[in-house]
Structure formats: C-alpha cells, structure tokens
C-alpha cells in the first residue's frame, strides 16, 4: 500500500479522536496519558529536542488491545547526526477498540 500527502479540508480532522495520519506539525497522540518522557523525545547524540516528522495510523484489527494504533516518527534537528543512536526514534501509541 502506498500513501501520499494531501491537504486537509478541515483542520479538526487532525485531532486525536479522528485517528489521523499526518506529516509535520504536532503529534496527535491517541493516548494522551501514556506519552514518551521528555528524555525519550531528545536526540541521543546532541540532547536537543527531536522534531516530529510523521504519524501513520496503522490499525491492528487482530489485536484487541491495539485496535487503534499509530506510529510516530521523530528525527534529530541535525542532519549529520542521523546515523547516531537515538537520533531517529519511532513510538507506537495504541488504544483498544473500545476506549
């Protein structure tokens, strides 16, 4: 399956309750309680805050505890450090079907 970026006609569709996929801006964490720590959202090479790049909604209908699932990608603001540990991080955020 291949996706592509498109403009959103209604910005409210990017709210977490709509389970969005998106590029840039701020992440729409599905579970606003269990968030990564500030330390986890820092570059392992420079210590600076990572930049949010993308969020992909990846539902797992065969997993009741992870029916709604998003993968969120963050990158270091320093291109040369991207090959260093902790400069690229992906987080999974999930909710059960009934939440």
TALIN-V812858 format. One line per field, one symbol per residue. phi: phi as a letter, one per 40 degrees, with the letter a starting at -180 (. if undefined). psi: psi as a letter, one per 20 degrees, with the letter a starting at -180 (. if undefined). burial: b if it has 16 or more other C-alpha atoms within 10 Angstrom, else e. Layout:
phi = ???
psi = ???
burial = ???
//
This chain:
phi = .bbacacbcbdccccdcbfcbabggbcbdcbccccccdcccbcccbgcccbcbabbcbdbccbdcbdcabbbbbbccbdcccccdgcbbbbbbaacdcb
psi = pprqqqqphohiijqhijmqprpabqqmphnigmqqrhghjqpigiiqpqppgqpppmqniinhikgppqpppqqqioghjhiqpjipqpqppqqrgo.
burial = eeeeeeeeeeeeebeeeebbbbbeeebbbbbeeeeeeeeebbbbbeeebbbbbbbbbbbbeeeeebbbbbbbbbbbbeeebbeeebbbbeebbbbeeee
//
